[in-house]
Amino acid sequence: MKSFLKIFLASFLALIVFCFVMVFFFAGLAGSAMSKSVPIVAEKSVLEIDLSTKFDERPITDFQSVIQVGALEETPSFYDLIRLIEKAKDDKNIEGILLKANGNANGFGNSDEIRNALISFRSSKKFIIAHADVMSQNAYSIANVADKIYVTPKGFFEWTGFSVNYMFLKGTLEKLEIKPQIFYAGKFKSATEPLRAEKMTDENRLQTTVWVNDIYNDFLLKTAEARKTDTATLHQLADAGTIQTPEDATKHQLIDGVKYDDEIKDEIKKRLKIDAGKKINYVSVEQYAATNRDLGGKGDNIAVIHASGNIVDGKGQEDEIGSADYIDLLRKARLDQSIKAIVVRINSGGGSALASENIWREMLLAKKAKPLMVSFGDVAASGGYYIAAPADSIFASKNTITALLEYLVLCRI
């Protein structure tokens, strides 16, 4: 017994010492990172935006960067990204933007807003160059506003049209003798369809066809305008599978040419009018955010509440809309006399009906107290729309995916 206690106490002490060491280790790294000087945006800088980065509604701190490069970088929120692009438009030290278009991690609605911000940036007569090794259609939907679009010669350019794939699990569940208890209202409520059907129902096929075609047609219209062509030609290129290589994309004027990374750098140096041997001062959007911590304006205080993720009862996780958390946020904003209006940014496909009802109630009280506005992100469906219903005004991107039910229409009348 004594031997056991000695081993146990020794192990316990070692664990405590280890925890203290790790705390001081990471604190030292973080302190070193924070003590580093803020990146300098020198003259003739180029803002670098990686479209494969997911710009969430709330900022995300990349602690991995502390270990890798000794710098504590924070990926800006989606809202801050838009404001940073606007800031760069008038920043005399930013000469242009390099879009790294190897994929696009952002949804259709938010991508549309990023694209509009870049169009505004171009009005300053500064350049935008887009480059990728592999350029997807989602990335191209933003990159097509660039002055020049290039793909690596042996890379890939996607031009196949839009499609949606669904996975159905009903047959698998039956083989496993699992019988899910499913409750849903209406023929168009398709969230549970993979568990209760073996293929798409006619109603889901109809609604999916409508929203996919809407987004695809908008993509074709904007591409046609940007590339000085017509939608019929673009549609035919996708249907016929004409675009197989970056050279094909160049031939049909979807991109401006094929270039390697070093050739992109040479072109940017010419635009900056700097010597070929001189290094380009690239500023990542994370670094640019670090130099522009205060993006707020002047005037009355407006509360901005980000509601992103599934709607759940009680206190949710960081990527969820917990009813208790959001009721508290809305109530504080409603009762704070210094706040003159409330804006709620919603990016949610819904979730708990009861949680949505409780948030809806607090939204209704907020509306009675002061102006209440709602902005939709990529998606605002089911409960995501329901909690927005009491607002004075609701705004959405053209490509926001939303769902509107009859009883919700009554809430808006």
LINVEN-V627158 format. One record per residue. N is the residue number from 1. OMEGA is omega in degrees with one decimal (999 if undefined). Layout:
((N OMEGA) (N OMEGA))
This chain:
((1 178.0) (2 179.1) (3 179.0) (4 -179.3) (5 178.7) (6 -180.0) (7 -178.4) (8 -178.5) (9 178.9) (10 179.1) (11 -179.6) (12 178.5) (13 178.7) (14 179.3) (15 179.2) (16 179.6) (17 179.3) (18 -179.8) (19 179.1) (20 179.8) (21 -179.0) (22 178.1) (23 179.6) (24 -179.9) (25 -178.0) (26 176.4) (27 177.9) (28 178.1) (29 -179.0) (30 179.3) (31 177.5) (32 -179.9) (33 -177.3) (34 -178.2) (35 178.5) (36 -178.5) (37 177.6) (38 -179.8) (39 -178.5) (40 174.8) (41 -177.1) (42 176.4) (43 177.9) (44 176.4) (45 178.2) (46 178.2) (47 -177.3) (48 -179.7) (49 179.3) (50 -176.9) (51 178.0) (52 175.6) (53 176.5) (54 178.5) (55 -177.2) (56 179.2) (57 176.9) (58 -177.6) (59 179.5) (60 177.4) (61 -179.9) (62 -178.6) (63 178.4) (64 -180.0) (65 177.9) (66 -178.7) (67 -173.9) (68 -174.1) (69 178.5) (70 179.8) (71 -179.5) (72 -177.1) (73 179.9) (74 175.7) (75 -176.9) (76 174.8) (77 179.4) (78 -179.6) (79 179.0) (80 177.2) (81 179.6) (82 -179.4) (83 177.5) (84 176.4) (85 176.6) (86 177.8) (87 -179.2) (88 179.1) (89 -177.3) (90 -179.3) (91 -176.2) (92 -179.6) (93 177.5) (94 -177.6) (95 -177.7) (96 -179.4) (97 170.7) (98 176.9) (99 173.4) (100 -168.5) (101 174.3) (102 -178.1) (103 179.7) (104 -176.2) (105 -175.4) (106 -177.1) (107 -175.3) (108 -178.1) (109 -179.6) (110 177.5) (111 178.6) (112 179.4) (113 175.5) (114 179.3) (115 179.7) (116 178.0) (117 178.8) (118 175.7) (119 176.8) (120 178.1) (121 -178.2) (122 180.0) (123 177.7) (124 -179.3) (125 173.4) (126 -173.5) (127 170.1) (128 176.4) (129 178.0) (130 -179.7) (131 178.6) (132 168.0) (133 178.3) (134 -176.3) (135 178.2) (136 177.1) (137 178.9) (138 177.5) (139 -179.5) (140 179.8) (141 174.1) (142 -173.5) (143 -176.2) (144 175.2) (145 -175.9) (146 175.4) (147 179.1) (148 179.3) (149 -178.4) (150 174.4) (151 177.6) (152 -175.2) (153 -179.6) (154 180.0) (155 -176.4) (156 175.3) (157 -176.2) (158 173.8) (159 -173.4) (160 -173.8) (161 -177.4) (162 177.7) (163 179.0) (164 176.4) (165 177.2) (166 176.6) (167 -179.7) (168 -171.5) (169 -174.6) (170 -179.2) (171 178.6) (172 179.7) (173 178.8) (174 178.5) (175 179.0) (176 -179.7) (177 175.6) (178 -179.8) (179 180.0) (180 175.3) (181 -172.2) (182 176.0) (183 178.8) (184 -177.0) (185 176.5) (186 -178.1) (187 -176.2) (188 177.5) (189 -167.2) (190 -175.5) (191 -178.0) (192 -174.9) (193 179.0) (194 -177.8) (195 -174.2) (196 -179.6) (197 180.0) (198 175.7) (199 -177.9) (200 173.4) (201 179.5) (202 -178.6) (203 179.7) (204 177.1) (205 179.9) (206 -176.4) (207 177.7) (208 177.9) (209 -178.5) (210 -174.8) (211 176.8) (212 178.9) (213 178.1) (214 -178.8) (215 -179.8) (216 179.5) (217 177.0) (218 176.7) (219 179.8) (220 -179.6) (221 -178.3) (222 177.4) (223 179.4) (224 179.3) (225 -177.1) (226 -174.3) (227 175.5) (228 176.9) (229 -179.5) (230 -175.2) (231 -180.0) (232 178.7) (233 -179.7) (234 179.7) (235 -179.8) (236 178.4) (237 179.0) (238 -177.7) (239 -176.7) (240 -177.5) (241 -174.7) (242 -174.8) (243 179.7) (244 -177.0) (245 174.8) (246 177.2) (247 175.8) (248 179.9) (249 177.0) (250 -179.1) (251 -178.1) (252 170.0) (253 173.5) (254 174.0) (255 -173.8) (256 178.3) (257 177.1) (258 -178.0) (259 173.0) (260 -177.4) (261 -179.3) (262 178.4) (263 175.0) (264 178.7) (265 179.1) (266 179.8) (267 179.7) (268 178.5) (269 177.0) (270 178.8) (271 178.7) (272 -178.4) (273 176.4) (274 -177.5) (275 -178.0) (276 -178.4) (277 -177.6) (278 -177.9) (279 177.1) (280 178.5) (281 176.0) (282 175.8) (283 179.2) (284 -179.2) (285 175.4) (286 178.3) (287 179.7) (288 176.6) (289 -179.7) (290 179.2) (291 -178.5) (292 -178.2) (293 -177.1) (294 178.0) (295 -177.6) (296 178.1) (297 179.6) (298 179.0) (299 -178.3) (300 178.3) (301 176.8) (302 179.0) (303 176.0) (304 -177.3) (305 -179.3) (306 178.5) (307 -174.0) (308 177.9) (309 178.1) (310 178.0) (311 -176.4) (312 177.7) (313 176.2) (314 179.2) (315 -178.7) (316 173.9) (317 -176.8) (318 -177.7) (319 179.4) (320 175.4) (321 179.7) (322 -175.5) (323 -179.1) (324 -179.7) (325 -173.7) (326 171.7) (327 179.8) (328 179.4) (329 -179.7) (330 -179.1) (331 178.3) (332 179.3) (333 -179.8) (334 -175.3) (335 -179.4) (336 -176.1) (337 -179.6) (338 178.7) (339 -173.2) (340 179.8) (341 -179.3) (342 173.5) (343 177.9) (344 178.1) (345 -175.0) (346 174.3) (347 -172.0) (348 175.1) (349 178.1) (350 -178.0) (351 -177.0) (352 178.4) (353 -179.0) (354 178.4) (355 178.4) (356 178.7) (357 -179.2) (358 176.6) (359 177.5) (360 -179.9) (361 -179.5) (362 175.2) (363 179.2) (364 177.9) (365 179.1) (366 179.7) (367 -179.6) (368 -176.1) (369 -176.7) (370 -179.6) (371 -178.5) (372 -179.8) (373 178.0) (374 175.0) (375 178.1) (376 175.0) (377 -178.2) (378 -175.3) (379 174.5) (380 -173.9) (381 176.2) (382 179.7) (383 177.5) (384 175.2) (385 -176.0) (386 -178.7) (387 179.7) (388 -171.1) (389 -178.3) (390 -171.9) (391 175.3) (392 -179.9) (393 176.5) (394 -179.8) (395 -179.1) (396 171.2) (397 178.4) (398 -177.4) (399 173.1) (400 176.9) (401 -179.2) (402 179.3) (403 -175.9) (404 179.8) (405 -172.4) (406 -177.6) (407 175.7) (408 176.7) (409 179.2) (410 179.0) (411 -176.4) (412 -178.1) (413 999))
